[in-house]
């Protein structure tokens, strides 16, 4: 679910940037997705580490709104929080690794179009 949502946000941001006529919409869309993914990773990391100290929170719970938007209301557990955090890290790293590749591809298309 989290991966699907990230993909949807990436596609929508690329389409909006392209529609506005901004140059290099794919790299700009990925940069927006990287920023959002890093924010989500930080939010999920904070939520996971907070869940490791149940005495501080009177049990297990969601510690911030962004984590709540991502995780939702069902099946909270430390293992689930850890898995969501790890998925977010992998998505962030994948996007960061894809960014230079997209830049190279866009620059090649720009040269051919000119």
N, CA, C and O atoms as a DFTB+ gen file, in Angstrom:
456 C
 N C O
     1  1       0.827      -1.188       0.000
     2  2       0.000       0.000       0.000
     3  2       0.869       1.247       0.000
     4  3       0.611       2.181      -0.760
     5  1       1.897       1.274       0.846
     6  2       2.778       2.432       0.938
     7  2       3.519       2.644      -0.376
     8  3       3.676       3.782      -0.817
     9  1       3.976       1.568      -1.005
    10  2       4.694       1.657      -2.273
    11  2       3.760       2.177      -3.358
    12  3       4.160       3.012      -4.168
    13  1       2.532       1.698      -3.383
    14  2       1.546       2.131      -4.362
    15  2       1.253       3.622      -4.212
    16  3       1.173       4.343      -5.206
    17  1       1.096       4.078      -2.989
    18  2       0.849       5.493      -2.734
    19  2       2.019       6.363      -3.180
    20  3       1.817       7.442      -3.738
    21  1       3.232       5.898      -2.937
    22  2       4.427       6.632      -3.365
    23  2       4.483       6.731      -4.886
    24  3       4.829       7.777      -5.434
    25  1       4.147       5.650      -5.555
    26  2       4.142       5.649      -7.013
    27  2       3.091       6.608      -7.562
    28  3       3.353       7.317      -8.533
    29  1       1.933       6.638      -6.968
    30  2       0.867       7.552      -7.390
    31  2       1.314       9.006      -7.231
    32  3       1.111       9.817      -8.134
    33  1       1.915       9.337      -6.097
    34  2       2.397      10.702      -5.862
    35  2       3.461      11.072      -6.890
    36  3       3.464      12.195      -7.395
    37  1       4.354      10.155      -7.205
    38  2       5.394      10.404      -8.196
    39  2       4.785      10.685      -9.564
    40  3       5.176      11.647     -10.225
    41  1       3.851       9.876      -9.992
    42  2       3.222      10.049     -11.304
    43  2       2.452      11.360     -11.377
    44  3       2.548      12.082     -12.369
    45  1       1.693      11.670     -10.342
    46  2       0.914      12.915     -10.334
    47  2       1.833      14.129     -10.372
    48  3       1.566      15.083     -11.102
    49  1       2.916      14.104      -9.590
    50  2       3.819      15.258      -9.585
    51  2       4.490      15.434     -10.949
    52  3       4.662      16.567     -11.400
    53  1       4.868      14.353     -11.606
    54  2       5.473      14.458     -12.936
    55  2       4.467      15.016     -13.937
    56  3       4.821      15.870     -14.750
    57  1       3.223      14.552     -13.892
    58  2       2.205      15.043     -14.816
    59  2       1.907      16.525     -14.603
    60  3       1.759      17.275     -15.567
    61  1       1.819      16.943     -13.351
    62  2       1.544      18.354     -13.060
    63  2       2.702      19.230     -13.537
    64  3       2.479      20.271     -14.155
    65  1       3.915      18.819     -13.257
    66  2       5.088      19.590     -13.689
    67  2       5.146      19.649     -15.213
    68  3       5.454      20.696     -15.783
    69  1       4.855      18.541     -15.868
    70  2       4.858      18.515     -17.338
    71  2       3.769      19.421     -17.902
    72  3       3.992      20.145     -18.872
    73  1       2.588      19.374     -17.284
    74  2       1.460      20.205     -17.729
    75  2       1.755      21.692     -17.596
    76  3       1.279      22.495     -18.399
    77  1       2.531      22.058     -16.598
    78  2       2.888      23.462     -16.394
    79  2       3.973      23.920     -17.374
    80  3       4.318      25.101     -17.412
    81  1       4.501      23.002     -18.151
    82  2       5.503      23.341     -19.147
    83  2       6.893      23.539     -18.580
    84  3       7.731      24.176     -19.217
    85  1       7.149      23.019     -17.425
    86  2       8.456      23.153     -16.795
    87  2       9.407      22.133     -17.410
    88  3       9.044      20.980     -17.643
    89  1      10.631      22.586     -17.666
    90  2      11.637      21.730     -18.288
    91  2      12.062      20.622     -17.323
    92  3      12.098      20.839     -16.111
    93  1      12.378      19.458     -17.840
    94  2      12.817      18.279     -17.083
    95  2      11.809      17.844     -16.023
    96  3      12.137      17.828     -14.837
    97  1      10.596      17.493     -16.426
    98  2       9.568      17.151     -15.432
    99  2       9.866      15.871     -14.651
   100  3       9.462      15.745     -13.495
   101  1      10.567      14.924     -15.271
   102  2      10.809      13.658     -14.574
   103  2      11.778      13.827     -13.411
   104  3      11.534      13.314     -12.319
   105  1      12.868      14.538     -13.638
   106  2      13.827      14.733     -12.545
   107  2      13.243      15.618     -11.451
   108  3      13.516      15.404     -10.270
   109  1      12.458      16.590     -11.826
   110  2      11.817      17.443     -10.814
   111  2      10.757      16.655     -10.039
   112  3      10.607      16.835      -8.831
   113  1      10.030      15.791     -10.728
   114  2       9.045      14.944     -10.054
   115  2       9.700      13.975      -9.081
   116  3       9.195      13.749      -7.981
   117  1      10.826      13.406      -9.491
   118  2      11.540      12.492      -8.592
   119  2      12.120      13.252      -7.410
   120  3      12.152      12.731      -6.295
   121  1      12.582      14.485      -7.640
   122  2      13.122      15.254      -6.508
   123  2      12.032      15.577      -5.491
   124  3      12.289      15.572      -4.287
   125  1      10.825      15.856      -5.961
   126  2       9.702      16.072      -5.042
   127  2       9.396      14.772      -4.286
   128  3       9.166      14.785      -3.077
   129  1       9.396      13.658      -5.015
   130  2       9.139      12.363      -4.374
   131  2      10.225      12.024      -3.352
   132  3       9.926      11.447      -2.307
   133  1      11.479      12.374      -3.641
   134  2      12.567      12.140      -2.686
   135  2      12.321      12.932      -1.412
   136  3      12.454      12.402      -0.309
   137  1      11.964      14.197      -1.564
   138  2      11.713      15.039      -0.384
   139  2      10.569      14.480       0.461
   140  3      10.684      14.394       1.684
   141  1       9.476      14.105      -0.181
   142  2       8.339      13.541       0.555
   143  2       8.697      12.199       1.189
   144  3       8.270      11.899       2.304
   145  1       9.476      11.400       0.480
   146  2       9.873      10.098       1.001
   147  2      10.782      10.245       2.215
   148  3      10.655       9.492       3.180
   149  1      11.689      11.197       2.173
   150  2      12.570      11.423       3.326
   151  2      11.765      11.924       4.521
   152  3      12.022      11.516       5.654
   153  1      10.793      12.807       4.279
   154  2       9.922      13.250       5.380
   155  2       9.150      12.069       5.974
   156  3       9.023      11.955       7.193
   157  1       8.637      11.193       5.106
   158  2       7.913      10.016       5.587
   159  2       8.837       9.090       6.362
   160  3       8.436       8.526       7.380
   161  1      10.064       8.929       5.895
   162  2      11.026       8.068       6.585
   163  2      11.340       8.609       7.968
   164  3      11.387       7.850       8.936
   165  1      11.556       9.912       8.069
   166  2      11.817      10.524       9.374
   167  2      10.624      10.336      10.297
   168  3      10.783      10.005      11.471
   169  1       9.435      10.547       9.763
   170  2       8.215      10.393      10.553
   171  2       8.035       8.956      11.041
   172  3       7.699       8.730      12.203
   173  1       8.260       7.986      10.153
   174  2       8.116       6.587      10.537
   175  2       9.224       6.144      11.492
   176  3       8.991       5.304      12.362
   177  1      10.420       6.700      11.337
   178  2      11.516       6.385      12.264
   179  2      11.182       6.882      13.662
   180  3      11.389       6.176      14.648
   181  1      10.668       8.094      13.737
   182  2      10.286       8.654      15.039
   183  2       9.166       7.825      15.660
   184  3       9.172       7.576      16.866
   185  1       8.216       7.402      14.851
   186  2       7.106       6.592      15.349
   187  2       7.607       5.232      15.847
   188  3       7.182       4.758      16.901
   189  1       8.504       4.613      15.091
   190  2       9.033       3.300      15.485
   191  2       9.837       3.406      16.779
   192  3       9.642       2.607      17.694
   193  1      10.729       4.374      16.863
   194  2      11.546       4.496      18.077
   195  2      10.679       4.846      19.286
   196  3      10.960       4.404      20.400
   197  1       9.644       5.625      19.075
   198  2       8.729       5.955      20.164
   199  2       7.981       4.706      20.637
   200  3       7.677       4.576      21.823
   201  1       7.686       3.793      19.714
   202  2       6.949       2.581      20.096
   203  2       7.817       1.617      20.898
   204  3       7.297       0.730      21.573
   205  1       9.126       1.784      20.828
   206  2      10.029       0.909      21.573
   207  2      10.019       1.208      23.073
   208  3      10.531       0.423      23.871
   209  1       9.432       2.347      23.451
   210  2       9.348       2.742      24.856
   211  2       7.861       2.856      25.219
   212  3       7.341       3.967      25.319
   213  1       7.170       1.724      25.419
   214  2       5.722       1.778      25.667
   215  2       5.362       2.485      26.978
   216  3       4.255       3.009      27.105
   217  1       6.276       2.509      27.951
   218  2       5.969       3.180      29.222
   219  2       5.788       4.688      29.020
   220  3       5.013       5.324      29.735
   221  1       6.494       5.248      28.059
   222  2       6.411       6.687      27.812
   223  2       5.073       7.082      27.190
   224  3       4.645       8.229      27.323
   225  1       4.417       6.157      26.521
   226  2       3.190       6.477      25.793
   227  2       1.956       5.771      26.335
   228  3       0.887       5.850      25.731
   229  1       2.084       5.093      27.446
   230  2       0.962       4.325      27.985
   231  2       0.498       3.283      26.963
   232  3      -0.690       3.183      26.658
   233  1       1.444       2.521      26.446
   234  2       1.154       1.502      25.441
   235  2       1.712       1.908      24.091
   236  3       2.508       2.842      23.992
   237  1       1.290       1.198      23.047
   238  2       1.778       1.474      21.697
   239  2       0.799       2.381      20.981
   240  3      -0.414       2.229      21.126
   241  1       1.314       3.318      20.213
   242  2       0.448       4.233      19.486
   243  2       1.211       4.958      18.398
   244  3       2.435       4.869      18.309
   245  1       0.476       5.669      17.580
   246  2       1.065       6.484      16.512
   247  2       1.485       7.814      17.129
   248  3       0.719       8.435      17.866
   249  1       2.705       8.245      16.824
   250  2       3.245       9.417      17.492
   251  2       3.168      10.700      16.678
   252  3       3.447      11.770      17.219
   253  1       2.798      10.638      15.391
   254  2       2.679      11.861      14.596
   255  2       1.698      11.663      13.449
   256  3       1.382      10.534      13.075
   257  1       1.217      12.779      12.893
   258  2       0.170      12.720      11.873
   259  2       0.629      12.051      10.576
   260  3      -0.128      11.299       9.963
   261  1       1.845      12.319      10.168
   262  2       2.308      11.727       8.910
   263  2       2.378      10.208       9.021
   264  3       1.991       9.502       8.089
   265  1       2.861       9.705      10.133
   266  2       2.891       8.258      10.338
   267  2       1.465       7.701      10.351
   268  3       1.228       6.610       9.831
   269  1       0.531       8.421      10.926
   270  2      -0.864       7.986      10.949
   271  2      -1.435       7.926       9.533
   272  3      -2.162       6.989       9.203
   273  1      -1.115       8.912       8.691
   274  2      -1.596       8.901       7.303
   275  2      -1.060       7.696       6.556
   276  3      -1.756       7.120       5.720
   277  1       0.175       7.310       6.851
   278  2       0.800       6.190       6.148
   279  2       0.321       4.851       6.694
   280  3      -0.025       3.953       5.927
   281  1       0.301       4.715       8.009
   282  2       0.014       3.422       8.642
   283  2      -1.479       3.168       8.763
   284  3      -1.936       2.056       8.498
   285  1      -2.226       4.149       9.147
   286  2      -3.660       3.968       9.344
   287  2      -3.985       3.513      10.758
   288  3      -3.201       3.727      11.682
   289  1      -5.140       2.887      10.922
   290  2      -5.629       2.547      12.261
   291  2      -5.544       1.067      12.615
   292  3      -5.757       0.717      13.776
   293  1      -5.250       0.206      11.690
   294  2      -5.383      -1.226      11.938
   295  2      -4.053      -1.915      12.234
   296  3      -3.033      -1.607      11.618
   297  1      -4.076      -2.835      13.170
   298  2      -2.996      -3.774      13.417
   299  2      -1.673      -3.194      13.879
   300  3      -0.618      -3.640      13.427
   301  1      -1.701      -2.223      14.756
   302  2      -0.454      -1.617      15.233
   303  2       0.368      -2.619      16.017
   304  3      -0.151      -3.323      16.884
   305  1       1.643      -2.679      15.708
   306  2       2.600      -3.472      16.469
   307  2       3.987      -2.899      16.202
   308  3       4.202      -2.186      15.222
   309  1       4.914      -3.221      17.084
   310  2       6.277      -2.747      16.873
   311  2       6.851      -3.324      15.582
   312  3       7.588      -2.643      14.870
   313  1       6.519      -4.561      15.284
   314  2       7.006      -5.194      14.060
   315  2       6.452      -4.485      12.820
   316  3       7.175      -4.278      11.846
   317  1       5.178      -4.116      12.861
   318  2       4.578      -3.400      11.743
   319  2       5.231      -2.038      11.575
   320  3       5.542      -1.639      10.452
   321  1       5.446      -1.320      12.669
   322  2       6.103      -0.018      12.612
   323  2       7.511      -0.151      12.029
   324  3       7.934       0.678      11.224
   325  1       8.224      -1.185      12.433
   326  2       9.576      -1.425      11.919
   327  2       9.535      -1.726      10.427
   328  3      10.349      -1.194       9.672
   329  1       8.605      -2.569       9.990
   330  2       8.485      -2.911       8.579
   331  2       8.147      -1.695       7.726
   332  3       8.714      -1.515       6.648
   333  1       7.232      -0.864       8.200
   334  2       6.872       0.346       7.464
   335  2       8.068       1.292       7.367
   336  3       8.307       1.887       6.316
   337  1       8.813       1.429       8.450
   338  2      10.008       2.273       8.435
   339  2      11.034       1.731       7.445
   340  3      11.597       2.498       6.664
   341  1      11.284       0.433       7.462
   342  2      12.253      -0.163       6.543
   343  2      11.822      -0.002       5.087
   344  3      12.657       0.286       4.230
   345  1      10.547      -0.182       4.797
   346  2      10.046       0.019       3.436
   347  2      10.280       1.456       2.992
   348  3      10.664       1.711       1.850
   349  1      10.045       2.384       3.898
   350  2      10.242       3.791       3.586
   351  2      11.708       4.101       3.292
   352  3      12.008       4.878       2.386
   353  1      12.609       3.503       4.046
   354  2      14.042       3.689       3.795
   355  2      14.396       3.151       2.406
   356  3      15.106       3.813       1.649
   357  1      13.911       1.962       2.069
   358  2      14.214       1.365       0.767
   359  2      13.667       2.209      -0.384
   360  3      14.333       2.374      -1.406
   361  1      12.465       2.736      -0.219
   362  2      11.878       3.588      -1.256
   363  2      12.707       4.858      -1.416
   364  3      12.976       5.286      -2.538
   365  1      13.110       5.461      -0.303
   366  2      13.932       6.668      -0.369
   367  2      15.252       6.390      -1.082
   368  3      15.672       7.166      -1.940
   369  1      15.897       5.297      -0.731
   370  2      17.170       4.953      -1.370
   371  2      16.985       4.661      -2.857
   372  3      17.825       5.046      -3.671
   373  1      15.905       3.991      -3.213
   374  2      15.621       3.704      -4.612
   375  2      15.422       4.995      -5.402
   376  3      15.955       5.138      -6.503
   377  1      14.668       5.920      -4.852
   378  2      14.438       7.203      -5.524
   379  2      15.732       7.996      -5.656
   380  3      15.991       8.597      -6.698
   381  1      16.544       8.001      -4.603
   382  2      17.820       8.715      -4.649
   383  2      18.738       8.098      -5.704
   384  3      19.435       8.821      -6.417
   385  1      18.743       6.777      -5.808
   386  2      19.561       6.102      -6.822
   387  2      19.024       6.356      -8.230
   388  3      19.803       6.435      -9.180
   389  1      17.715       6.482      -8.376
   390  2      17.110       6.702      -9.693
   391  2      17.299       8.132     -10.191
   392  3      17.274       8.369     -11.399
   393  1      17.485       9.069      -9.302
   394  2      17.569      10.482      -9.680
   395  2      18.681      10.766     -10.692
   396  3      18.399      11.372     -11.726
   397  1      19.940      10.357     -10.444
   398  2      20.969      10.648     -11.457
   399  2      20.728       9.934     -12.787
   400  3      21.085      10.451     -13.846
   401  1      20.131       8.764     -12.732
   402  2      19.821       8.034     -13.965
   403  2      18.806       8.814     -14.791
   404  3      18.954       8.949     -16.005
   405  1      17.781       9.323     -14.127
   406  2      16.758      10.112     -14.813
   407  2      17.362      11.400     -15.367
   408  3      17.021      11.814     -16.475
   409  1      18.249      12.033     -14.613
   410  2      18.914      13.242     -15.107
   411  2      19.704      12.964     -16.385
   412  3      19.657      13.748     -17.333
   413  1      20.423      11.855     -16.406
   414  2      21.209      11.491     -17.589
   415  2      20.294      11.245     -18.786
   416  3      20.564      11.714     -19.892
   417  1      19.220      10.512     -18.557
   418  2      18.280      10.219     -19.646
   419  2      17.634      11.497     -20.164
   420  3      17.518      11.682     -21.375
   421  1      17.213      12.379     -19.266
   422  2      16.598      13.642     -19.686
   423  2      17.592      14.509     -20.458
   424  3      17.217      15.150     -21.440
   425  1      18.831      14.536     -20.033
   426  2      19.819      15.363     -20.745
   427  2      20.073      14.817     -22.151
   428  3      20.301      15.592     -23.079
   429  1      20.036      13.497     -22.317
   430  2      20.208      12.907     -23.658
   431  2      19.039      13.256     -24.560
   432  3      19.235      13.540     -25.741
   433  1      17.811      13.238     -24.018
   434  2      16.643      13.610     -24.814
   435  2      16.656      15.090     -25.151
   436  3      16.220      15.471     -26.238
   437  1      17.143      15.935     -24.252
   438  2      17.231      17.360     -24.517
   439  2      18.208      17.643     -25.658
   440  3      17.955      18.502     -26.502
   441  1      19.334      16.908     -25.678
   442  2      20.319      17.093     -26.743
   443  2      19.756      16.658     -28.096
   444  3      20.020      17.297     -29.114
   445  1      18.983      15.576     -28.105
   446  2      18.402      15.085     -29.369
   447  2      17.320      16.043     -29.867
   448  3      17.166      16.229     -31.074
   449  1      16.569      16.652     -28.944
   450  2      15.500      17.569     -29.330
   451  2      16.045      18.898     -29.844
   452  3      15.381      19.587     -30.618
   453  1      17.244      19.254     -29.418
   454  2      17.812      20.553     -29.816
   455  2      18.460      20.525     -31.159
   456  3      18.976      21.545     -31.617
